[in-house]
Amino acid sequence: MGGHERLSSATWFSHLCASARRSKSPAPPSSQTSGDSLVRRLGLFDLILLGVGASIGAGVFVVTGTVARDAGPGVTISFLLAGASCVLNALCYAELASRFPAVVGGAYMYSYSAFNEITAFLVFVQLMLDYHIGAASISRSLASYAVALLDLFPALSGSLPLWMGTGQDLFGGILSLNLLAPILLALLTLVLCQGVRESSAVNSVMTATKVVIVLVVICAGAFDIDVANWSPFAPNGFKAVLTGATVVFFSYVGFDAVANSAEESKNPQRDLPIGIMGSLLVCISLYIGVCLVLTGMVPFSLLSEDAPLAEAFSSKGMKFVSVLISIGAVAGLTTTLLVGLYVQSRLYLGLGRDGLLPSIFSRIHPTLHTPLHSQIWCGIVAGVLAGIFNVHSLSHILSVGTLTGYSVVAACVVALRLNDKKERELSSGWTSSWEEGVICLVIIACSGFGAGVFYRFSASIIFLLLSVGVAVIAAAVLHYRQAYAHSPGSGFCCPGVPIVPCVCIFFNIFLFAQLHYEAWIRFVVVSVLATGVYALYGQYHANTSTLMYHRAPESDSG
């Protein structure tokens, strides 16, 4: 009996390992029938507004000032450095979006095709936890800003209860009741369920409103700039500017939302790369404009911590701009929340189609052409979290999924190029060329984490340089020992492969090391739980029609 149990355990584990190593060959769009596919209605302008809507929220009016208190006018360089890093990540996303223009899934789909099933599932879970908590947190912020806007009317000022805005604490703060946030989530979910054309129209109007308000703020402030306020430019040194770059990096997060609209884009192979890069460049320009105006109007040491931009204009006698900023904040948070919910439903749709989640998530409404069940589920999860929990307290464990996703996407570019050139040919007697490349990518990621930890805890510069040196050696091995093909087809190709993806991975994991230590714990715990879910459900229900099983390469040494 004991031998039979051991055999069964060995068979189960062997099946788990084989399943986990499966990769996906995405089906061509022609293989999808009209009943189970989305409708292509998004043009290039819609995609750019989608990316801008996801990236610029209320942070453009707040984060710029809070970082400027430490970095001084050098906050402009912080946004430039962070923007440059995001441009490199966007180049990787642009290649993969052009390479897989027919299917939804974004980072999940890319990692499924480049690596394997378990990696894709882990990426999805980490991303989705960020999305769920983020949507709940943003909806609470939106409720607070909406109440603040209503307070501007004398008839409503001071009369709105806490459970409509910041939340009413219950049971000693264990729960926090907020009814307005779930109502707002329900309204946006209803808009998204109506179809991509309707939700895109709402996003376009709100994003245009937000961008116009930011431009008005920049133009109005430009006439009150005192260039003397820009000196000294970096009062606390370059380290404060670099630290500021690690903080403001997350202000650009959102351009990846464009990649998840692949199945609803009219001309995805051409428009997705342009939409990703175009939306990011618009965001960089707006952020830098706000930084220059803010630090030029008021000395950085006098900036307010909570509402720096609004108070800067109030000090110059332009209180009407504060009202515009409140309206812009509401518009910004609305679009960020709308696009976030949109992306979540498309990721669930991809998992449902692949069988890694129940098939109910793969169903598309025959007339609305939206993943109705996935969309409603995302709204319910965010609504429950926002309605009864103070999710702002969980903000320090966010961004794990984002940085993980960005790093894996950069690695996918290298892995897929290797697969194109040499289908796992041997480069030595014990490992394949492809596996050697993956090992180098892992070394770069570990070096980035080490450098981040050394920088965070102000360790000796020798340790920091050592980490950078190891990453440079691994990147050099990737560059000189491997051969890379161009991305197939006539789509966009990321320049500088493998160096650009390597820089992305190193910096993303460097930022990961700057997160709260509880975020590291969250990464490990969630990964373990996700592996358990996959072992119990995913490996048995995966749709194997488009999967490939990887076999270990045979050695040529004997």
N, C-alpha and C positions, 0 to 999 in steps of 0.2 A: 504493500500500500504506500509506504513511504517513498519507494522508488518511483511509483507512478506519479505521486504528487510532485516529486522533484522534476520528473520528465515534463509534466504539465507546466510547471513554473518555467522551466527552460524554454519550452515551446512558446509560452505566452511572451516571455521576454524577447525571444528571437523574433516573434511577429511584431512586437513593439518597435524593435530596432529597425527592422525592415520597413515598417510603415513610416517611421520617423524620417527615414532617408529618402522617401519618395519626393520627386519634384514634379512640377506641373508644366505641361506644354499647352499654353492658352489656345483655346479653340478659336478659329477665325470667325469674324463676325457673321459670315454667311451661314455658319452652322447653327446660329441662334434664330429661332423662329420669332415672329412678331409677338407671340403671346408671352415670351419670357425675357424680352429685351426692352430696354428703355428707349425713349424717343430722342433723336438727335435734333435739338432745338437751340443749342447754345452757340452763338457766334464768337468771334475773337473779342469783341468789345465786352460781351457778357462775361467771358472768362477772366479778362483783366479786372473787371469790377468785382468778380467773385473773389479773386485773390486779395484785392485791396480791402474788400469788405471783411474778409476773414482776419486780416493783419492789423488794421488800424481800429482800435477801440477807444476807450476813454484814456488809455495810457499815453496817447500823444499829448494830452493836456496835463498829465501828472508825472509820468516817469521821467520825462525830459528835465523837469525841475528838481526832482528828488535826487537824481544822479548828478546834476550840476552842482548841488550843494557840496559834493566831495571832489568832483573832477574839475569844477570851475568851467570856464568857457571851453576847456578841453573836452567837454561832453560831446562836442561836435565830432571830434576825432573818435570818441568812443562809438558813436553811431556809425561813423565811416568804417571803422574796423569790423564792427558787428555786421554791418551791411555787406562788406566785402566777403566775410566768411559765409554769409547766407547766399551770396551770389555763387560761390563755389558749390554749395549744396544744391542750389537751384539748377546749376549746369548738369549735375548728376540726375536730378529729377527730370530735367528737360529731355535728356537722352532716353531715359527709360519710358517716359510718357510717350515719346515719339516711337519707341520700339514696340510698345504694347498699347496701341491707340484704340483697341476695340473693346477693352474690358475694364470693369471697375475693380478697385481693390488697392490702388496706390502701393504703398510700401509693403503691404501684405502680399499682394500679387507679385511684386518684383522679387521679394525674398523667396516666395514659393517656386518661382521659375529659376532663380539663380542658385539657391541653396537646397532647401528641403522643407518638408511639411511641418516639422516641429518648430523650425526657426520661424516660419511664416506665422504659425499659430501663436508663438510667444510674442512676436512683434505686434500682432493684432491685439492681444490681451493687454500688453503694456500701453499701446496707443489708446485703446478703448477706455481704460481706467482714467487716463488723462482727460479724454473727451467727456466722459460722464461727470467727473468731479468738476472739470472746467466749465461745462454747461450749467451746472447747478450754481457754481460760484458766480458766473457772469450774470445769470438771471437774478441773483440776489443783488448784485451791483446795479443792474438795470432797474430793479424795483426801487433801490435807494435813490438813484438819480431821477427817476420818474417822480417820486414823492418830493424830492428837492425842487423839481421844476414846478410841481403843483403848488408848493409852498410860496412861490412867487406871486400867486394870486391872493389878495388880501382876504377873500372869503374863506379860503382853505388853509391859510397860514396857521400852523401850530395845532390844527384840529385833526390831523391824520394820525391814527394809532400806530404803535410800533410794529404790529404784525403786518402792516402794509409796506414798511420800509426796511429798516435794519433788522427787524425780527424781534419777537417777544420770547425771552428766555423762559424755559419751563424746567421743573425738577432740578433746580440748582444749576442751570446752564447745560445740562446733559442734552436737552432738546431745545430747538429754537424755532418757534412757529412763525412762518411767513406765508401768507396766502396770496399776495400779489405775484410773487415769483412763479409759482405753478400756473397761475392764470395767464401770465405772459408767455410761458412755455407752451401752454395749450393753444394759444392763439397762433404762435409761430409754427407749431406742429400742424395745425389746421391749414395754414398757408402752404406749407411744404407738401401736404397730402394732395393739394389741388392740382399739382403738376409743376414741372420744372420751369415752364414758361411763366406761370404766375409768381412762383417764388423768386425767379430771376428778376422779374419786373420790380418786385418789392425791394430786393437787394440793390438793384440799380438805382432806384429813387433814393433810398436811404444812404447809399454810398456816395452818390453825387451830392446829396445834401451835406454830408460829413466833409467831403473834400472841399466843397465851396466854402464851408465855414472855416476850415483850416487855412485856406488861401486868404480869406478875409482877415483872419487873425494875423497871418504873416504880413500882409500888406499894411494893415493898420498899425502894427508894431514897428514896421520898418522905418516909419517917420519919427519914432521916438528912440532910436538907437543912439547910444553914446559909446563910441569906439573905445573910450578910455576904460569901459567896463570889461573889455576883452584882454586887459593886461593886469596881472600876469595871466597867460593863457592856460597854463597847467600849474596852479599854485601848489598843489600837493604832489607834484611829480608825475612821471609817466605811469607808475604803478597804479595810481588812482584812476588814470585814464583807462588803463587795461582792465582794472577791476570793473570800471563802469561799462566797458564793452561786454564783459561776461553777464552783466545785469540786463543791458538793453538788447542783447541778442534775442531774447524771447519776445521783444516787441515786434520783430519781423515774422514771427512764426505765423503761418497761415497761407503762404504761397503754395504749399504742398496740397492745399484743398483743390487747386486747379487740376492736379493729376487724377483726383478721384472722380472727375466729371468726364472721363474718357468716353464712356458709352453714350453720353448725351451731347457731345460736341459735334458740330456739323462737319468739321474738317480736322479731326484730332491730330493727325500726324503733323500738320502745319501749325495749327492754332495752339495746341497745348504748350509746346516749348515757348512760343511767343507770349502766351498768357502768363506762364510762370515767371519768365524773366521780366516782362513788362510790368506786371503788378508789383514785383519786388522793387524795381527801379523807381516807380511812382512813390512807394512807401519811403524809400531811402531819401528821396528829394523832399518829401513833406516833413519827415523827422528832422533833417538837417536844417531846413528853413525855420522850423519852430525853435530849434536849439539856438540858432544865431540870433533870432529876435528876442528870445527870453533872456539870454545872457547879456545881450546888448542893451536891453531896457533897464534891467535892475542888476546891481552888483550881486554876484553869486552868493555871497555870504548873507544877503538879506532875503533870499528866496524862501517862500513859505513851503512847508513840508507837505501839507494836505492839498492845497489848490494853488500851486505856484503861478501858473499862467493867469488864472482869474485874478489873483491878488496883484500881480504885476500890472495888469491893465487898470485895475481899480485905483492903484497908486498913481496912475497917470491921468485919472479923471475920466476913464473910458469904461464906466460900469456896464454899458450896454453890451460890451464884448463878453462880459461874464455870463450874460443871458445866452448869447450865442454859443459860448463854450458848453453850457449845460445842455442846450439843444444838440450840439455836436456830439457830446458824450452819450446822450440817449440814442442818437442815430448810430454812433459807432458801436455801442454795445449790442444794439439790435442786430446789425449786420453780422457782427462776430458770432452771436448766438445762432442766428439763422443759418449761416454757412456751416458752423460746427455741427448742428443737428443734421444738416444735409449730408455732410461727410460721414457721420456715424452710420446713417441708414445705408449708405452705399457700401461701407465696409461690411456691415451685417449681411447685406445682399450677396456679396462675394463669398463670405463664409457659408451662407446657406446653400448657395449653388454648389460649392465644393463638398458639402456634406459634413463639414466640421462643426456646424451648428444645425439644429433642427430645420427641416425643409420649409417650415412656415416663414422663415426669414427670406427665402428665395422667391416668394410669390410676388408678382407684379400685378397691380390692378389693371384689368383689361381695357378700361376706358380712360382712367387718369394717367396710366403708364408711370406709376410711382410704386416703390416698394412699401406698400401701405402698412403691412404688419411691422416691418423693421422700423419705419418712421414713427409709428405710434409707440412701439416699445421704447425707443430712444427718448421720446417725450415723457413717457411714464417714469422711467428711471431717473431722469434729470428732475422731474417734478417732485418725486418723493424725496430725493436728496435735498432739493432746494426748500421744500415745504417744511421739513421737520428737523433738519440738521444745520448747524452753523458751519457750512462747508468752507468758509474762509479760513478756518483753523487748519484745513488740510492743504492749504496752498503751498506749504513748504515741501510736500512730497510730489508736487506736480512737475512737469517737464521731463520726467524720466522717460516716458513713452516717446516724446518728441525727439529727444537726443538719441535714444535707441533707434528710432525709425530713421532719422537722418543718417546715422552711422551705417546702418545696414544697407540703406539705399546706395550710399557711396561704395560700399563693398560689393554690391550687386553689379555695379558698372564694371568693376575689374573682373569679377568672376564670370560674367556673361561674355566679356571680350575674350577671356581665356578659353571659354568653351567654344566660341566661334572659330578661333584660330586652330586649336589643337584639342580634339575631343578626348581630353584626359590621357594624352600620351605620356609615357614614362620619361622623367628627367633624371632618375636615379633608380637604384635597385629596390628601394624601400618605399618610395612615395611617388605620386604622379605629379606632373607639372601643375595641374589645377590645385591639388592638395598643398603643394609647396607655396603656391600663391596665397591660399587661404591662411596658412600658418603665418606668413609674413603680415597679412592683414590683422591677425589676432595680436601679433607682437606689437604692431603700431598702436592698436587700441590699448593694450596694457601699458605701453610707454606713455600714451596720452593721459591715462589715469594716474600713473606714477608722477608725471610732471605736474598734474593738477593738484595732487595731494601735497607734493613738496612746495608748490607755490602757495597753496592755501595756508599751510602751517609754517611758512617762512623758513623752510629748511635751507641748508647751505646751497649756494648757487651751483656747486659741483654736482649735487644730486640731480638738480634740474637739467643741467647740461648733459649729464649722463643719460637721462631719459630721452632727451631730444636726440642725442647721438645714436641711441639704439633704434629709434624710429627712423632716422635718416638712413641707417644701414639697411634696415628692412625694406624701406622704399627703394633704395638703390638695387637691392636684390630683385625686387619686383620689376624694376625698370630694365635692368641689363640681362637678367636670366630668363625673362619671359617674352613672348611675342604676342602682340595684340592686333586683333582684326578691327576694322571699322564696324560700327553698328550696321546690321543688314538693312537693305532698303535705302530709300533716299531721305530718310529722316535725319533729325538733328544728332550730331555726334559731340559728346563732351570733349573739349580740347585738353591736351596735357595728361591723358591717361598713361600711367597710373598715378602720377604725382598729385594731380588735383584731388582725386578721391582720397588719397592718403592724407593730404592736408586736412580734408574735411573730417575724416575719422579721428585724427589726432586732436583737432580742436574741439570737436563735439564731445569726445570723452574727457578732454581737459575740463570742459564746462560741467560735465557730469560730476567730476570730482569736487566742484565748487558747491554742489547742492547740499542741503541739510543731510546729516548722516542718516536720518530717518528715511530719506529718499533712497539711500543705498539699501537699507533693510527692506523697504517696500519692493525694490527691484528683485531681490532674492526671494522673498516670501511669495510674491505674485508669480514669479517664474516657476517656483516649485508647485504652487497650486494649479497653475495652468498646465504644467506637465502632467499632473494627476488627472485633470479633466480630459486631456488628450488621450491619456492611457486608457481611461475608462469609457470614453465615448468616441472621440475623434478618429482614432485609428481604425475603428470598426465601420464607421459610417462614411468615410471619405469617398467621394465620387471618383472611381478609378479609371473612368473613360479617357481622361486626358493626362493621366499620371505616368511617370517613368520611374522604373526601379533602378537604382544605381548599384552596380556590382563593383566590388573592390578590384582594382587593376591587378593583373597578373604580373609577377616579377619576371624580368628578363635576365636575372642573374644566374639562373640555373638552366 
